[in-house]
Amino acid sequence: MKVLITGAAGFMGSHLLDYLMPKHTVVGVDNFSLGQYHHPKIYRVELTDFGQTKQFIDDFQPHVLIHMAAWAHEGLSQFAPIKITQNNHAAFLNTLIPAIQNGVKRVVLTSSMSVYGD
């Protein structure tokens, strides 16, 4: 099974990538704005760029999409809620649309503890 993990350089994404690699063909994407885990199977992709994201998904053709990418800036979110929401929304849609167009069989969405605040 071919699995694409977004946000793969973050804490949860990098652990999931390592866990799934022995069992499946797994690649990760990240823009490395927050995550710092560098791995030969993690590619730099800016998910807010539809063309770049679509090209990567068209080339890889995943069966499963695990979407973990998000700006989870707890401190910044109160000062820039629209910017953070727009970024997360664009990254999700720019990933989901080409994944569906390429016949993805399953989409797994995650959240963050930051939705709960302090």
QUIWO-V71232 format. One record per residue. N is the residue number from 0. RES is the residue in one small letter. PSI is psi in whole degrees, 0 to 359 (none if undefined). Layout:
<<N RES PSI> <N RES PSI>>
//
This chain:
<<0 m 139> <1 k 122> <2 v 132> <3 l 126> <4 i 121> <5 t 152> <6 g 31> <7 a 349> <8 a 356> <9 g 177> <10 f 304> <11 m 318> <12 g 319> <13 s 321> <14 h 321> <15 l 319> <16 l 310> <17 d 322> <18 y 318> <19 l 339> <20 m 318> <21 p 341> <22 k 335> <23 h 169> <24 t 110> <25 v 135> <26 v 155> <27 g 155> <28 v 150> <29 d 154> <30 n 0> <31 f 24> <32 s 329> <33 l 318> <34 g 147> <35 q 9> <36 y 110> <37 h 133> <38 h 145> <39 p 344> <40 k 11> <41 i 124> <42 y 145> <43 r 114> <44 v 131> <45 e 104> <46 l 344> <47 t 354> <48 d 104> <49 f 315> <50 g 315> <51 q 317> <52 t 314> <53 k 317> <54 q 317> <55 f 314> <56 i 320> <57 d 320> <58 d 319> <59 f 324> <60 q 65> <61 p 152> <62 h 328> <63 v 137> <64 l 122> <65 i 108> <66 h 107> <67 m 358> <68 a 132> <69 a 152> <70 w 115> <71 a 43> <72 h 94> <73 e 314> <74 g 324> <75 l 333> <76 s 330> <77 q 340> <78 f 338> <79 a 54> <80 p 326> <81 i 315> <82 k 316> <83 i 317> <84 t 316> <85 q 319> <86 n 311> <87 n 321> <88 h 314> <89 a 316> <90 a 319> <91 f 308> <92 l 320> <93 n 339> <94 t 316> <95 l 315> <96 i 307> <97 p 332> <98 a 315> <99 i 317> <100 q 333> <101 n 10> <102 g 28> <103 v 138> <104 k 332> <105 r 139> <106 v 128> <107 v 123> <108 l 144> <109 t 169> <110 s 188> <111 s 152> <112 m 346> <113 s 345> <114 v 341> <115 y 349> <116 g 206> <117 d none>>
//
